[in-house]
Each structure stands twice: as C-alpha cells, then as structure tokens.
Amino acid sequence: MTRNVGGIDRILRIVIGIALIAAAATGAIGMWGYIGILPLATGLIGWCPPYAIFGINTCKTKSE
C-alpha cells in the first residue's frame, strides 16, 4: 500500500473522525457518528481504498 492521502487531507480526516466519534460518544448525534472511525483510520494510515480505486492521490511525491 503506497500512501495516497497527504497533508491537509490527512489532518481533515483525523479532525472530522475524532469530532464524529466524540459527538456519538456524548450522545449529541446518533450511533451513526461512529462512522468517524473510517476517516480517522484512513487519516492515520495515509491510505484510502476509494482513492486507490479511482486513481486519486493527494500525497506529494518526493522528486528524485
């Protein structure tokens, strides 16, 4: 798995994931808020399966 999620995309995924999980845990939103596990995981890992399927890459590559 090569990274395909980079920079701001990763930060946004982590923040949104944590916010959704926190809101679900406090009862502010329903159980569907635990779907925040997905953006949190993809942000932490740096790889997104749908990005791989559609050929999207927001991760900067090192110039050689």
C-alpha positions as CSV (number, residue, x, y, z in Angstrom):
1,M,0.0,0.0,0.0
2,T,1.5,3.3,-1.1
3,R,0.2,6.4,0.6
4,N,-2.4,8.2,-1.4
5,V,-3.7,10.7,1.3
6,G,-1.4,13.6,2.2
7,G,-1.1,16.8,4.0
8,I,-4.3,18.8,4.7
9,D,-6.4,15.8,3.6
10,R,-5.0,13.7,6.4
11,I,-5.5,16.4,9.0
12,L,-9.1,17.0,8.0
13,R,-9.8,13.3,8.1
14,I,-8.4,12.9,11.6
15,V,-10.2,16.0,12.9
16,I,-13.5,15.0,11.4
17,G,-13.2,11.4,12.6
18,I,-12.4,12.5,16.2
19,A,-15.3,15.0,16.1
20,L,-17.8,12.4,14.9
21,I,-16.7,9.8,17.4
22,A,-16.8,12.3,20.3
23,A,-20.3,13.6,19.3
24,A,-21.6,10.0,19.1
25,A,-20.0,9.1,22.5
26,T,-21.6,12.1,24.2
27,G,-25.0,11.4,22.6
28,A,-25.1,14.6,20.6
29,I,-25.7,12.6,17.5
30,G,-26.9,9.1,17.0
31,M,-24.9,5.9,16.7
32,W,-24.1,6.7,13.1
33,G,-21.4,9.1,14.4
34,Y,-19.2,6.1,15.0
35,I,-18.7,6.1,11.2
36,G,-16.0,8.6,12.1
37,I,-13.7,5.6,12.7
38,L,-13.3,5.4,8.9
39,P,-11.9,8.8,8.2
40,L,-9.8,8.6,11.4
41,A,-8.3,5.3,10.3
42,T,-7.6,6.5,6.7
43,G,-6.1,9.7,8.0
44,L,-3.8,7.9,10.4
45,I,-2.8,5.2,7.9
46,G,-2.4,7.6,5.0
47,W,-4.2,5.2,2.5
48,C,-7.8,5.4,1.3
49,P,-9.3,2.4,-0.6
50,P,-11.7,4.6,-2.7
51,Y,-8.8,6.9,-3.7
52,A,-6.8,3.8,-4.9
53,I,-9.8,2.5,-6.9
54,F,-10.4,5.9,-8.6
55,G,-6.7,6.7,-9.0
56,I,-6.7,9.8,-6.8
57,N,-3.6,10.8,-4.9
58,T,-3.3,13.8,-2.7
59,C,0.1,12.8,-1.3
60,K,3.0,14.7,-2.6
61,T,5.8,12.5,-4.1
62,K,9.4,13.1,-3.5
63,S,11.3,14.4,-6.5
64,E,14.2,12.3,-7.5
